[in-house]
Amino acid sequence: MKRLFLLLLLGICLLAGVLVTRALGYSSRQPTPEEAAPFSLDADAAAKRLAGALRLKTLAASEGRPAEDAAFVALHDYLREHFPRVHAELRREPQGAHSVLYTWPGTDASLKPVLVMGHLDVVPVEPGTEGGWTRPPFSGDIADGYVWGRGALDDKGSVLAILEAVEALLASGDRPRRTVLLAFGGDEEVGGHEGAEAMAKLLRERGVTLESVLDEGGMMLTGTVPGVKAPVALVGVAEKGMVSAELVVAGEGGHSSMPPSQTAVGVLSRAVVRLEEEPMPARLRGGSRALFDFVGPEMPFGMRLVFANLWLFEPLVVRQLTAQPSTNAAVRTTTAATMFEGSVKDNVLPSRARAVVNFRVLPGDTVEGVLEHVRRVVDDSRVKVGVMGFQSEPSPVSRTDTEAWSVLQRSIRQVFPEALVAPYLMVGATDARHFTGLSDSVYRFMPLRLEREDLARLHGRDERVSVQGYASAVRFYAQYLRNATH
């Protein structure tokens, strides 16, 4: 017994030694901030140019509603007027009705181009909520140190900042060695099929492969990673796919005074409950795992010990992540029942009941795998399973061991030296997914620092960007283009 106890103690000591050694060797993956190149910008003038663009209600066509064609025409005219060097020196190719591709030729045609993206369309304001905005949603007001209006964050702020950076670089006589492509879609909020998808197809037809792609995506947030006090610049290296399963049950109909033991609605309800009670398995992998690889070394020792030894502690970490909706979405294909239809009258039995369950597909899972999961869990021949609307597979996970990643990480640290840079998984969709296959370095990042409460402004009320924050975004794009093209 004593010998067994000693062996157990020895095993514990060896395990503790391994854990501590790995934690002590868990070194930082953040580059030392370098000094950014000099860059001159009139922040107030840049803010005014953004404000003018926000006044144009560029809504893409959606669900029977036509696009605001006149607003898109006005926006393109506005960009020509306010960024004259861009339009004089870059090749401009309209794509579809509202999108545009710019080419800034490099001096070395043997180098792969870099692509920088954004989108010109915005989401509509929910009718009846306009009065709840501090400033009218399409006012483009500049007040209290902010530029207010729909699109300030998503995504005219990015587009205008990119154009400001290129205009300034052209004014300084900058000539990139590597060709720069600017792709601005006009329908990202409704899938990007006529904009980004068409531009990606055009590049494929031309035989173009890209050094890297940079689109909207993660931002700099404080307090999002436990144990990390510094703002974290979240760079999306992948995004989830999507599929909506349609569940339909046929019933006999008739008067509700003589119901069967279970109506079509009852059968369907049980199926939905089963799906909610048995979600797809959670896994810490891809962009979500890479996030902790990059921020783990910056944590206090106790947490560093955990993340340096995920071979042992991963089940514990996953359990913690699945406890909250925001982090649960990062580690599993999520299940969301969103629509339910039954009878048209309270005293009529439904002859047909229908539900829609939306799944956001984790990289590594597939759309077909999700549908197989639905059929297996529901396990009821009375429930017919189909697919509703748009579907997409999850994107590949972009690499973080390439020169393109190093350029992006270094650029962020030059302009925002206080920020830690880390990859992560985007749970929403961006236009970047259409460029899968053109580069293994597809990144999603918006150079803006937000507080947690600001996230509700995305697609919500009081969308705004600070004047100084917007100026920093312009400086970032200028620095990034210098680093990526020279």
C-alpha positions as CSV (number, residue, x, y, z in Angstrom):
1,M,0.0,0.0,0.0
2,K,2.8,2.4,0.9
3,R,4.6,1.6,-2.4
4,L,1.4,2.3,-4.3
5,F,1.0,5.6,-2.5
6,L,4.6,6.6,-3.3
7,L,4.1,5.7,-7.0
8,L,0.9,7.8,-7.0
9,L,2.7,10.7,-5.4
10,L,5.6,10.3,-7.9
11,G,3.0,10.4,-10.8
12,I,1.4,13.5,-9.4
13,C,4.8,15.2,-9.1
14,L,5.8,14.3,-12.6
15,L,2.4,15.5,-14.0
16,A,2.8,18.8,-12.1
17,G,6.3,19.2,-13.4
18,V,5.1,18.7,-17.0
19,L,2.2,21.2,-16.5
20,V,4.5,23.9,-15.0
21,T,7.3,23.3,-17.5
22,R,4.8,23.8,-20.4
23,A,3.3,26.9,-18.8
24,L,6.8,28.4,-18.2
25,G,7.7,27.7,-21.9
26,Y,4.4,29.1,-23.2
27,S,6.0,32.1,-24.8
28,S,4.3,35.2,-26.3
29,R,3.3,35.2,-30.0
30,Q,3.0,39.0,-30.2
31,P,5.7,40.8,-32.2
32,T,7.4,43.8,-30.6
33,P,5.6,46.9,-31.8
34,E,7.6,48.8,-34.4
35,E,7.3,52.5,-35.2
36,A,4.7,53.2,-37.8
37,A,5.6,55.2,-40.9
38,P,4.8,58.9,-40.8
39,F,1.3,59.6,-42.0
40,S,-0.5,63.0,-42.2
41,L,-4.3,63.1,-42.0
42,D,-6.9,65.8,-41.4
43,A,-9.1,63.8,-39.1
44,D,-12.0,66.3,-39.2
45,A,-12.0,66.5,-43.0
46,A,-11.9,62.7,-43.3
47,A,-14.9,62.5,-40.8
48,K,-16.9,64.9,-43.0
49,R,-16.3,62.8,-46.1
50,L,-17.5,59.7,-44.2
51,A,-20.5,61.6,-43.0
52,G,-21.5,62.5,-46.5
53,A,-21.4,58.9,-47.5
54,L,-23.6,57.9,-44.6
55,R,-26.4,60.2,-45.7
56,L,-27.0,57.9,-48.8
57,K,-29.4,55.1,-48.0
58,T,-27.7,52.3,-50.0
59,L,-30.0,49.4,-49.4
60,A,-29.6,46.3,-51.5
61,A,-32.6,44.4,-52.9
62,S,-34.2,42.0,-50.4
63,E,-37.3,40.0,-50.0
64,G,-39.3,41.7,-52.8
65,R,-38.0,45.1,-51.9
66,P,-36.0,46.7,-54.8
67,A,-32.6,48.2,-54.3
68,E,-32.1,51.9,-53.7
69,D,-30.5,52.3,-57.1
70,A,-30.4,56.1,-57.0
71,A,-28.6,56.1,-53.7
72,F,-25.9,53.7,-55.0
73,V,-25.4,55.9,-58.1
74,A,-25.1,58.9,-55.9
75,L,-22.5,57.1,-53.7
76,H,-20.3,56.2,-56.6
77,D,-20.5,59.8,-57.9
78,Y,-19.6,60.9,-54.4
79,L,-16.6,58.7,-54.2
80,R,-15.4,59.9,-57.6
81,E,-15.7,63.5,-56.4
82,H,-13.9,63.1,-53.0
83,F,-11.2,60.6,-54.0
84,P,-10.0,62.1,-57.3
85,R,-6.5,60.5,-57.3
86,V,-7.9,57.0,-56.7
87,H,-10.2,57.5,-59.7
88,A,-7.5,59.0,-61.9
89,E,-4.7,56.5,-61.2
90,L,-6.5,53.2,-60.4
91,R,-8.4,51.1,-63.0
92,R,-12.1,51.1,-62.0
93,E,-14.3,48.2,-63.1
94,P,-18.0,48.3,-62.2
95,Q,-19.4,44.9,-61.2
96,G,-23.1,44.3,-61.5
97,A,-25.4,47.2,-60.6
98,H,-23.7,48.5,-57.5
99,S,-20.3,46.9,-56.9
100,V,-16.8,48.0,-58.1
101,L,-13.3,46.6,-58.4
102,Y,-10.3,48.9,-58.4
103,T,-6.8,47.9,-59.5
104,W,-3.7,49.7,-58.4
105,P,-0.9,48.2,-60.5
106,G,2.3,47.2,-58.8
107,T,5.8,47.6,-60.2
108,D,6.5,43.9,-60.0
109,A,4.0,41.8,-61.9
110,S,5.5,38.6,-60.6
111,L,4.1,39.2,-57.1
112,K,0.6,38.0,-56.2
113,P,-1.8,40.9,-55.6
114,V,-3.3,41.8,-52.2
115,L,-7.0,42.3,-52.0
116,V,-8.6,44.7,-49.5
117,M,-12.4,44.6,-49.2
118,G,-15.5,46.3,-47.9
119,H,-19.1,46.7,-48.8
120,L,-21.3,49.7,-49.8
121,D,-24.7,48.5,-48.8
122,V,-26.2,48.8,-45.3
123,V,-29.0,47.1,-43.4
124,P,-32.3,48.9,-43.2
125,V,-33.5,50.6,-40.0
126,E,-36.4,48.7,-38.4
127,P,-39.5,50.7,-39.1
128,G,-40.8,52.5,-36.1
129,T,-37.5,52.6,-34.3
130,E,-36.1,55.7,-36.0
131,G,-37.2,57.9,-33.1
132,G,-35.1,55.9,-30.7
133,W,-31.9,57.0,-32.3
134,T,-29.9,59.8,-30.7
135,R,-29.2,61.2,-34.2
136,P,-31.3,60.3,-37.2
137,P,-30.0,57.1,-38.8
138,F,-29.1,58.6,-42.1
139,S,-28.2,62.0,-40.9
140,G,-24.4,61.6,-41.1
141,D,-24.2,64.0,-38.1
142,I,-20.9,64.8,-36.5
143,A,-21.5,65.5,-32.8
144,D,-19.9,64.7,-29.4
145,G,-16.8,63.4,-31.1
146,Y,-18.6,60.8,-33.3
147,V,-19.8,60.4,-36.8
148,W,-23.4,59.1,-36.5
149,G,-25.3,57.0,-39.0
150,R,-26.2,53.6,-40.5
151,G,-23.0,52.2,-42.0
152,A,-20.5,54.0,-39.8
153,L,-19.4,50.6,-38.5
154,D,-20.9,48.2,-41.0
155,D,-19.3,48.9,-43.4
156,K,-18.9,52.3,-45.1
157,G,-16.5,53.2,-42.4
158,S,-14.1,50.6,-43.7
159,V,-14.6,51.5,-47.4
160,L,-14.1,55.2,-46.8
161,A,-11.0,54.6,-44.6
162,I,-9.5,52.4,-47.3
163,L,-10.0,55.0,-49.9
164,E,-8.7,57.7,-47.6
165,A,-5.5,55.7,-47.1
166,V,-5.0,55.0,-50.8
167,E,-5.7,58.7,-51.7
168,A,-3.1,59.8,-49.2
169,L,-0.5,57.3,-50.4
170,L,-1.0,58.4,-54.0
171,A,-0.6,62.0,-53.0
172,S,2.7,61.1,-51.3
173,G,3.9,59.5,-54.6
174,D,3.8,55.9,-53.2
175,R,4.0,53.2,-55.8
176,P,3.4,49.6,-54.6
177,R,5.7,46.8,-55.7
178,R,2.7,44.4,-55.3
179,T,-0.6,45.1,-57.1
180,V,-3.4,46.2,-54.8
181,L,-7.1,45.2,-55.6
182,L,-9.9,47.0,-53.8
183,A,-13.2,45.1,-54.0
184,F,-16.4,46.9,-52.7
185,G,-19.6,44.9,-52.9
186,G,-23.0,46.3,-53.1
187,D,-25.0,43.4,-51.7
188,E,-23.1,41.9,-48.8
189,E,-26.0,42.2,-46.4
190,V,-28.1,39.9,-48.7
191,G,-25.4,37.3,-49.5
192,G,-23.0,39.1,-51.8
193,H,-23.9,37.1,-54.9
194,E,-23.9,40.0,-57.4
195,G,-21.0,41.8,-55.8
196,A,-18.2,39.8,-54.1
197,E,-19.2,36.5,-55.6
198,A,-19.1,37.9,-59.1
199,M,-15.8,39.7,-58.5
200,A,-14.2,36.5,-57.1
201,K,-15.5,34.6,-60.2
202,L,-13.9,37.3,-62.4
203,L,-10.5,36.9,-60.7
204,R,-10.7,33.1,-61.1
205,E,-11.5,33.5,-64.8
206,R,-8.4,35.8,-65.1
207,G,-6.3,33.2,-63.4
208,V,-5.5,35.5,-60.5
209,T,-4.3,34.1,-57.2
210,L,-3.9,36.4,-54.2
211,E,-1.2,36.9,-51.6
212,S,-3.9,37.7,-49.0
213,V,-7.5,39.0,-48.5
214,L,-8.5,41.5,-45.9
215,D,-12.2,42.1,-45.3
216,E,-14.3,43.5,-42.4
217,G,-14.6,41.3,-39.4
218,G,-13.3,41.3,-35.8
219,M,-12.5,44.5,-34.0
220,M,-10.4,45.5,-31.0
221,L,-12.3,44.7,-27.8
222,T,-11.5,44.9,-24.1
223,G,-12.7,42.4,-21.6
224,T,-13.6,39.7,-24.0
225,V,-11.0,37.2,-22.9
226,P,-10.9,36.4,-19.2
227,G,-7.6,37.3,-17.6
228,V,-6.5,39.6,-20.4
229,K,-6.6,43.3,-19.6
230,A,-5.2,44.6,-22.9
231,P,-7.5,45.1,-25.8
232,V,-7.5,42.1,-28.2
233,A,-7.5,42.7,-31.9
234,L,-9.6,39.8,-33.1
235,V,-8.8,38.7,-36.7
236,G,-11.3,36.3,-38.2
237,V,-9.4,33.4,-39.8
238,A,-12.6,31.5,-40.6
239,E,-16.3,31.9,-40.6
240,K,-19.2,29.5,-39.9
241,G,-21.4,28.1,-42.6
242,M,-25.2,28.1,-42.5
243,V,-28.2,25.9,-43.2
244,S,-31.9,26.2,-42.2
245,A,-33.7,22.9,-41.8
246,E,-37.4,23.0,-42.6
247,L,-39.5,20.6,-40.6
248,V,-43.0,19.8,-41.9
249,V,-45.7,17.6,-40.3
250,A,-49.0,16.8,-42.1
251,G,-52.2,16.6,-40.0
252,E,-55.8,15.6,-40.5
253,G,-57.3,19.0,-39.8
254,G,-60.8,19.5,-38.5
255,H,-62.4,21.1,-35.5
256,S,-60.4,21.4,-32.3
257,S,-63.3,20.0,-30.2
258,M,-62.4,16.5,-31.2
259,P,-58.6,16.5,-31.3
260,P,-56.4,13.4,-31.8
261,S,-54.0,12.5,-29.0
262,Q,-51.3,14.6,-30.7
263,T,-51.8,17.3,-33.3
264,A,-49.3,18.2,-36.1
265,V,-48.2,21.1,-33.9
266,G,-47.5,18.7,-31.0
267,V,-45.5,16.3,-33.2
268,L,-43.5,19.2,-34.5
269,S,-43.0,20.7,-31.1
270,R,-41.5,17.5,-29.8
271,A,-39.1,17.4,-32.8
272,V,-37.9,20.9,-32.1
273,V,-37.4,20.2,-28.4
274,R,-35.3,17.1,-29.2
275,L,-33.1,19.2,-31.4
276,E,-32.6,21.8,-28.7
277,E,-31.9,19.2,-26.1
278,E,-29.3,17.3,-28.2
279,P,-27.1,19.9,-29.9
280,M,-24.2,18.9,-32.1
281,P,-20.9,18.2,-30.2
282,A,-18.7,21.1,-29.0
283,R,-15.1,21.1,-30.1
284,L,-12.2,23.5,-29.4
285,R,-10.5,23.7,-32.8
286,G,-9.6,26.0,-35.7
287,G,-9.9,29.7,-35.1
288,S,-11.3,29.2,-31.6
289,R,-8.4,27.1,-30.5
290,A,-5.9,29.5,-32.2
291,L,-7.4,32.4,-30.2
292,F,-6.1,30.8,-27.0
293,D,-2.8,29.9,-28.6
294,F,-2.2,33.7,-29.1
295,V,-3.7,35.2,-25.9
296,G,-2.9,32.3,-23.5
297,P,0.7,33.4,-23.0
298,E,-0.5,36.8,-21.9
299,M,-2.7,35.5,-19.1
300,P,-1.9,35.2,-15.4
301,F,0.1,32.1,-14.5
302,G,-2.8,30.0,-13.3
303,M,-4.8,30.4,-16.6
304,R,-1.6,30.2,-18.6
305,L,-1.0,26.8,-17.0
306,V,-4.5,25.7,-18.2
307,F,-4.1,26.9,-21.8
308,A,-0.6,25.6,-22.2
309,N,-1.9,22.2,-21.3
310,L,-5.1,21.8,-23.3
311,W,-4.1,18.2,-24.0
312,L,-5.4,17.7,-20.4
313,F,-7.7,20.6,-19.7
314,E,-9.6,20.9,-23.0
315,P,-12.8,19.2,-21.7
316,L,-12.9,21.7,-18.8
317,V,-12.4,24.7,-21.1
318,V,-15.0,23.5,-23.5
319,R,-17.5,23.0,-20.6
320,Q,-16.9,26.6,-19.6
321,L,-17.3,27.9,-23.1
322,T,-20.5,26.2,-23.7
323,A,-22.1,27.7,-20.6
324,Q,-22.6,31.1,-22.4
325,P,-24.3,31.7,-25.7
326,S,-21.6,34.0,-27.0
327,T,-18.8,31.5,-26.4
328,N,-20.9,28.4,-27.1
329,A,-21.2,29.7,-30.7
330,A,-17.4,29.5,-31.0
331,V,-17.1,25.8,-30.3
332,R,-20.1,24.1,-31.8
333,T,-22.6,24.1,-34.6
334,T,-25.5,26.1,-33.0
335,T,-29.2,25.2,-33.1
336,A,-31.7,28.0,-33.2
337,A,-35.5,27.4,-33.8
338,T,-36.6,30.6,-35.5
339,M,-40.0,30.0,-37.2
340,F,-43.1,28.0,-36.3
341,E,-46.4,27.9,-38.1
342,G,-49.6,25.9,-37.4
343,S,-53.3,26.5,-37.8
344,V,-54.8,29.8,-39.0
345,K,-57.4,29.8,-36.3
346,D,-57.4,28.9,-32.6
347,N,-60.2,26.3,-32.9
348,V,-59.1,24.6,-36.1
349,L,-56.7,21.6,-36.1
350,P,-53.7,22.3,-38.3
351,S,-53.6,20.3,-41.5
352,R,-49.9,21.3,-41.8
353,A,-47.4,22.5,-39.2
354,R,-44.0,23.9,-40.2
355,A,-40.9,24.9,-38.3
356,V,-37.5,26.3,-39.3
357,V,-34.4,25.6,-37.3
358,N,-31.3,27.6,-38.3
359,F,-27.8,26.1,-37.8
360,R,-24.5,28.0,-38.0
361,V,-22.0,25.3,-39.0
362,L,-18.7,25.0,-37.3
363,P,-15.6,24.5,-39.5
364,G,-15.0,20.8,-39.6
365,D,-18.8,20.1,-39.7
366,T,-20.7,20.1,-43.0
367,V,-24.2,21.1,-44.2
368,E,-25.0,17.4,-45.0
369,G,-23.7,16.3,-41.6
370,V,-26.1,18.8,-40.0
371,L,-29.1,17.5,-41.9
372,E,-28.1,13.9,-41.0
373,H,-28.0,15.0,-37.3
374,V,-31.5,16.5,-37.6
375,R,-32.9,13.3,-39.1
376,R,-31.2,11.1,-36.5
377,V,-32.3,13.3,-33.5
378,V,-35.9,13.9,-34.6
379,D,-36.3,10.2,-35.4
380,D,-39.9,10.5,-36.5
381,S,-41.2,9.5,-39.9
382,R,-44.0,12.0,-39.6
383,V,-41.6,14.9,-39.7
384,K,-40.3,15.6,-43.2
385,V,-36.9,17.3,-43.2
386,G,-35.9,19.7,-46.0
387,V,-33.8,22.8,-46.5
388,M,-35.0,26.4,-46.7
389,G,-33.3,29.2,-48.4
390,F,-29.6,30.0,-48.7
391,Q,-27.0,27.6,-47.4
392,S,-23.2,27.7,-47.2
393,E,-20.4,25.4,-46.0
394,P,-18.1,26.8,-43.3
395,S,-15.0,28.4,-44.7
396,P,-11.5,26.9,-44.5
397,V,-9.3,28.1,-41.6
398,S,-6.7,30.5,-42.9
399,R,-3.1,30.0,-41.9
400,T,-1.3,32.0,-39.2
401,D,2.2,30.8,-40.2
402,T,2.4,32.8,-43.4
403,E,4.1,36.1,-44.3
404,A,0.7,37.5,-45.0
405,W,-0.3,36.9,-41.3
406,S,2.9,38.4,-40.1
407,V,2.3,41.5,-42.2
408,L,-1.2,41.9,-40.8
409,Q,-0.1,41.3,-37.2
410,R,2.8,43.6,-37.5
411,S,0.7,46.4,-39.0
412,I,-1.9,46.2,-36.2
413,R,0.8,46.4,-33.5
414,Q,2.4,49.4,-35.3
415,V,-0.8,51.4,-35.2
416,F,-2.3,50.0,-32.0
417,P,0.8,48.9,-29.9
418,E,-1.4,48.4,-26.8
419,A,-3.4,45.6,-28.6
420,L,-2.8,41.9,-28.6
421,V,-3.5,40.3,-32.0
422,A,-5.2,37.0,-32.1
423,P,-7.1,34.8,-34.6
424,Y,-10.7,33.8,-33.9
425,L,-13.8,32.3,-35.5
426,M,-16.3,34.6,-37.1
427,V,-19.8,33.4,-36.2
428,G,-21.4,35.7,-38.9
429,A,-20.9,35.8,-42.6
430,T,-18.8,38.2,-44.7
431,D,-18.0,38.7,-48.3
432,A,-14.6,37.2,-47.7
433,R,-16.0,33.7,-48.0
434,H,-16.5,34.1,-51.7
435,F,-12.7,34.4,-52.2
436,T,-12.0,30.9,-50.7
437,G,-9.5,29.2,-53.0
438,L,-7.9,32.4,-54.2
439,S,-5.7,32.6,-51.2
440,D,-4.8,30.6,-48.0
441,S,-4.6,33.9,-46.1
442,V,-8.1,35.3,-45.9
443,Y,-8.5,37.5,-42.9
444,R,-11.4,39.5,-41.4
445,F,-10.5,42.6,-39.3
446,M,-11.9,46.1,-38.8
447,P,-9.3,48.5,-37.2
448,L,-11.7,50.0,-34.7
449,R,-11.6,49.8,-30.9
450,L,-15.0,49.3,-29.4
451,E,-16.4,48.7,-25.9
452,R,-18.6,45.7,-25.3
453,E,-21.8,47.9,-25.3
454,D,-20.9,49.2,-28.8
455,L,-21.5,45.8,-30.3
456,A,-25.2,46.3,-30.1
457,R,-24.8,49.3,-32.5
458,L,-24.0,46.9,-35.3
459,H,-27.3,46.5,-37.2
460,G,-28.8,48.2,-34.2
461,R,-29.6,51.7,-33.0
462,D,-27.1,54.6,-32.7
463,E,-24.5,53.2,-35.0
464,R,-21.5,55.5,-34.9
465,V,-17.7,55.7,-35.0
466,S,-15.5,58.2,-33.2
467,V,-13.7,60.8,-35.2
468,Q,-10.3,59.8,-33.7
469,G,-11.0,56.1,-34.0
470,Y,-11.9,56.6,-37.7
471,A,-8.6,58.5,-38.2
472,S,-6.7,55.6,-36.6
473,A,-8.5,53.2,-39.0
474,V,-7.2,55.2,-42.0
475,R,-3.7,55.1,-40.6
476,F,-3.9,51.4,-40.2
477,Y,-4.9,50.8,-43.8
478,A,-2.1,53.0,-45.0
479,Q,0.4,51.2,-42.8
480,Y,-1.0,47.8,-43.9
481,L,-0.8,48.6,-47.6
482,R,2.8,49.9,-47.2
483,N,3.8,46.7,-45.4
484,A,1.9,44.3,-47.7
485,T,3.1,45.8,-51.0
486,H,6.8,46.8,-50.5
